[in-house]
């Protein structure tokens, strides 16, 4: 069970990293709609940060 929880945390970290990469790519793009897209992507990252289980909270 501990391995499954740690695998889930790793997956969440990878998703967060990909979302941040997409936000960075949008910053480099000069599209007029990029501001809204960046805002939505950063809201996803904030949700992940707020909802993520801390490793220290995982009971053995």
HUDA-V151389 format. One record per run of one state. SS is the DSSP state (~ for helix, > for strand, _ for the rest). FROM is the first residue (numbers start at 1). LEN is the number of residues. Records with the same first field share a line. If there is no record, write none. Layout:
BEGIN
SS=FROM-LEN / FROM-LEN
END
This chain:
BEGIN
_=1-1 / 29-5 / 52-3 / 58-3
~=2-27 / 34-18 / 55-3
END
